[in-house]
């Protein structure tokens, strides 16, 4: 601290009442505002399948497309879906139709038109809620035995509560902030590494997050933490010493090798190599062709 106790070392003193500075906020400053609700009228497209997904292949978006592909791989044909691209950099998530599905204006969001819901589809938002909804609807990917099911649910909610420290904390300040800042990078790196250690220690004695059975807990956690240690997020493998988390890496590679994961991770993706991008998905053939091109 400086000698003046009203100022921090970098010369910033929080005002008595915060006011929004539209130009402040780094890469996402153009879309971030301190208010909720629709900003423009925008009608969303609708395909022919029971589920209509509106998303982007961020980690939260990948959870749902991987889940849907896993369900289809298990033979649940009623899990067929159309995946429509929501370009968050353009503000599609603030369009009127999208806000009707998710008042929080975050991807992913989904509409279920199946089982008599055609006139009034069921909306589901928040990725964890979508995974749980699909799991219960199809009675799949959630253990039946009470103790194991409870373990899976605990890890599902652990991910939902912990990931903001990875994405909004570590990822933001390490990759997206206007300039490097030692204090927040140090603070969130410490928490990121603590979480990686939590997973590594747990996976030392468990094949999957809930034990021997693959579940929605793995589907929720892999897009965040698996991608991170495999070098698919934030380009931080060396910085985080990801190779030291050997049990987590074993699990991450095991999940990555699943066909449904390889299929789901490319859906609504608009960056990377061409064979990694499938902007929209309207049939299994769309993914078949993309993977064939690889």
C-alpha positions in Angstrom: 0.0 0.0 0.0 1.1 3.6 -0.5 1.4 6.0 2.3 -2.0 7.4 1.4 -4.4 4.8 2.9 -7.2 5.8 0.5 -5.3 4.6 -2.5 -4.0 1.3 -3.7 -0.6 0.8 -5.2 -1.9 1.2 -8.8 -3.6 4.4 -8.0 -7.2 3.1 -8.1 -9.7 3.8 -5.4 -13.2 2.3 -5.7 -15.8 5.1 -5.8 -18.6 5.2 -3.2 -21.1 4.2 -6.0 -20.0 2.1 -9.0 -20.8 3.5 -12.4 -20.5 1.6 -15.7 -17.7 2.5 -18.0 -18.7 1.0 -21.4 -15.2 1.0 -22.8 -13.7 -1.0 -19.9 -13.7 -4.8 -19.8 -11.2 -6.1 -22.4 -12.2 -8.4 -25.2 -15.9 -8.7 -24.2 -16.4 -5.0 -23.4 -18.7 -4.5 -26.4 -21.4 -6.9 -25.1 -21.1 -6.6 -21.4 -23.6 -4.5 -19.6 -24.9 -4.3 -16.0 -28.5 -4.9 -17.0 -30.6 -7.9 -18.1 -33.2 -8.5 -20.7 -33.6 -8.4 -24.5 -31.7 -5.7 -26.4 -33.2 -6.4 -29.8 -35.8 -8.4 -31.6 -34.4 -11.6 -33.0 -36.4 -14.7 -34.1 -34.7 -18.0 -33.6 -34.8 -20.7 -36.2 -36.5 -24.1 -35.5 -35.5 -27.4 -37.0 -37.5 -30.7 -37.2 -36.1 -32.6 -34.3 -37.5 -33.0 -30.8 -34.7 -30.9 -29.2 -33.8 -27.4 -30.4 -30.4 -26.3 -29.0 -29.2 -22.7 -29.2 -25.5 -22.6 -28.3 -21.8 -22.2 -29.0 -19.0 -24.7 -28.4 -17.7 -23.1 -25.3 -17.1 -25.6 -22.4 -20.7 -25.1 -21.2 -22.0 -25.6 -24.8 -19.9 -28.7 -25.2 -21.5 -30.3 -22.2 -24.9 -30.4 -23.9 -23.8 -31.5 -27.4 -21.7 -34.3 -25.8 -24.6 -35.4 -23.7 -27.0 -35.5 -26.7 -24.4 -37.5 -28.7 -23.9 -39.9 -25.8 -27.7 -40.4 -25.6 -27.9 -41.1 -29.4 -25.0 -43.5 -29.1 -27.0 -45.4 -26.5 -29.9 -45.7 -28.9 -32.2 -43.0 -27.6 -33.4 -41.7 -30.9 -35.8 -39.3 -29.3 -32.7 -37.3 -28.3 -32.2 -36.1 -31.9 -31.5 -32.4 -32.1 -30.9 -29.4 -34.1 -28.0 -27.2 -32.9 -28.3 -23.6 -33.9 -25.4 -21.2 -33.6 -25.6 -18.4 -31.1 -22.8 -15.9 -31.9 -22.2 -14.4 -28.4 -19.7 -11.9 -29.8 -22.5 -10.5 -31.9 -24.9 -10.4 -29.0 -27.3 -13.1 -30.3 -27.9 -14.1 -26.6 -29.6 -10.8 -26.1 -32.1 -11.3 -28.9 -35.8 -11.5 -27.8 -36.4 -15.1 -28.6 -33.3 -16.3 -26.8 -34.1 -14.3 -23.7 -37.5 -15.9 -23.7 -35.7 -19.2 -23.3 -33.0 -18.0 -21.0 -33.6 -14.8 -19.1 -30.0 -14.9 -18.0 -28.8 -14.5 -21.7 -26.2 -17.3 -21.5 -25.6 -20.3 -23.7 -26.6 -23.1 -23.8 -30.4 -23.0 -23.9 -32.7 -25.7 -25.2 -36.3 -26.3 -26.1 -37.9 -29.8 -25.7 -40.8 -30.3 -28.2 -41.2 -34.0 -27.5 -43.9 -36.0 -25.7 -46.8 -33.7 -26.4 -44.9 -30.5 -25.8 -45.2 -29.3 -29.4 -47.6 -26.5 -28.6 -45.8 -25.4 -25.5 -42.2 -26.6 -25.5 -40.3 -27.0 -22.2 -37.4 -24.5 -21.9 -34.3 -25.5 -20.0 -31.4 -23.2 -19.3 -28.1 -23.6 -17.3 -25.9 -26.4 -18.6 -26.1 -28.5 -15.4 -29.9 -28.3 -15.4 -30.0 -29.4 -19.0 -27.7 -32.4 -18.3 -29.9 -33.4 -15.4 -33.1 -32.9 -17.4 -31.9 -35.1 -20.2 -30.5 -37.8 -17.9 -33.9 -38.1 -16.1 -35.9 -37.9 -19.3 -34.0 -40.8 -20.9 -33.0 -42.6 -17.6 -29.4 -42.6 -18.7 -25.9 -41.5 -17.7 -26.8 -41.2 -14.0 -26.2 -44.1 -11.7 -29.2 -46.0 -10.3 -27.6 -47.0 -7.0 -28.4 -44.2 -4.4 -24.9 -43.7 -3.1 -23.3 -43.6 -6.5 -26.0 -41.3 -7.9 -25.5 -39.0 -5.0 -21.7 -38.9 -5.7 -22.4 -38.0 -9.3 -24.7 -35.3 -8.3 -22.2 -33.9 -5.9 -19.6 -33.6 -8.6 -22.0 -32.2 -11.0 -22.8 -29.3 -8.6 -19.1 -29.0 -7.7 -18.4 -28.3 -11.4 -21.2 -25.7 -11.7 -19.9 -23.9 -8.6 -16.2 -24.2 -9.4 -15.9 -23.5 -13.1 -16.5 -19.7 -12.8 -13.1 -19.5 -11.1 -11.6 -21.2 -14.1 -13.4 -19.4 -16.9 -14.4 -16.0 -15.4 -11.3 -15.9 -13.1 -8.2 -17.6 -14.4 -9.2 -17.7 -18.1 -10.3 -14.1 -18.1 -7.3 -12.6 -16.5 -4.8 -14.9 -18.1 -6.1 -14.7 -21.6 -8.7 -12.0 -22.1 -8.0 -9.0 -19.8 -6.8 -5.8 -21.4 -3.3 -6.3 -19.9 -1.6 -8.8 -17.5 -2.3 -8.1 -13.9 -0.2 -9.9 -11.3 -2.7 -10.0 -8.4 -5.7 -11.5 -10.2 -3.6 -13.9 -12.2 -1.8 -15.1 -9.1 -5.1 -15.4 -7.1 -7.0 -17.3 -9.8 -4.0 -19.5 -10.8 -3.8 -20.6 -7.2 -7.5 -21.5 -7.1 -7.3 -23.2 -10.6 -4.4 -25.4 -9.4 -6.2 -26.2 -6.2 -9.2 -27.4 -8.2 -7.0 -29.4 -10.5 -5.4 -31.0 -7.4 -8.9 -31.8 -6.0 -9.7 -33.7 -9.2 -6.3 -35.4 -9.5 -6.5 -36.8 -5.9 -10.1 -38.0 -6.5 -9.2 -39.7 -9.8 -6.3 -41.5 -8.2 -8.9 -43.9 -6.7 -11.7 -43.6 -9.2 -12.0 -44.4 -12.9 -14.7 -41.8 -13.4 -16.0 -39.0 -11.2 -18.7 -41.2 -9.5 -16.5 -44.3 -9.4 -16.7 -47.0 -12.1 -19.6 -45.6 -14.0 -19.4 -42.8 -16.6 -22.0 -40.2 -15.9 -23.2 -36.6 -16.4 -20.6 -35.6 -13.8 -17.8 -36.6 -16.3 -19.7 -34.9 -19.1 -20.0 -31.7 -17.1 -16.4 -31.6 -15.9 -14.5 -32.7 -19.0 -15.2 -29.7 -21.2 -13.7 -27.4 -18.6 -10.9 -29.3 -16.8 -10.2 -32.0 -19.4 -9.8 -29.4 -22.1 -7.6 -27.3 -19.8 -5.1 -30.0 -19.0 -5.1 -31.3 -22.6 -4.1 -27.8 -23.9 -7.4 -27.0 -25.6 -8.2 -24.0 -23.4 -6.3 -20.8 -22.6 -2.9 -22.2 -23.9 -1.9 -22.7 -20.2 -0.5 -26.2 -20.1 3.0 -25.2 -19.2 1.9 -22.3 -17.0 -0.3 -24.6 -14.9 2.2 -27.5 -15.0 -0.7 -29.7 -16.3 1.6 -32.7 -16.8 1.9 -33.0 -13.0 -1.7 -34.0 -12.6 -1.2 -37.5 -13.9 -4.6 -39.0 -12.7 -6.5 -36.1 -14.2 -4.7 -36.4 -17.5 -5.4 -40.2 -17.6 -9.1 -39.4 -17.1 -9.1 -36.5 -19.6 -7.6 -38.6 -22.3 -10.0 -41.5 -21.6 -13.0 -39.2 -21.9 -11.5 -37.5 -25.0 -11.3 -40.9 -26.8 -15.0 -41.5 -26.6 -16.7 -41.2 -30.0 -19.6 -39.2 -28.6 -17.2 -36.7 -27.1 -15.4 -36.3 -30.4 -18.7 -35.8 -32.1 -20.2 -33.4 -29.6 -17.2 -31.2 -29.2 -17.2 -29.9 -32.8 -20.9 -28.9 -32.8 -21.5 -25.1 -32.9 -17.7 -24.6 -33.0 -16.5 -21.6 -35.1 -12.8 -21.5 -34.4 -9.8 -23.8 -34.8 -8.9 -26.0 -37.8 -11.7 -26.5 -40.4 -12.2 -30.1 -39.4 -12.9 -29.0 -35.9 -15.7 -26.6 -36.9 -19.4 -27.5 -37.4 -21.3 -24.3 -37.1 -24.7 -26.0 -37.0 -25.9 -29.6 -36.6 -29.2 -30.8 -38.1 -28.4 -34.5 -38.6 -25.9 -37.1 -37.7 -24.6 -36.9 -41.2 -23.4 -33.4 -40.6 -20.9 -34.6 -37.9 -20.1 -37.8 -39.9 -18.9 -35.6 -42.8 -16.9 -33.3 -40.6 -15.1 -36.1 -38.9 -14.5 -37.8 -42.2 -12.8 -34.6 -43.5 -10.3 -34.9 -40.6 
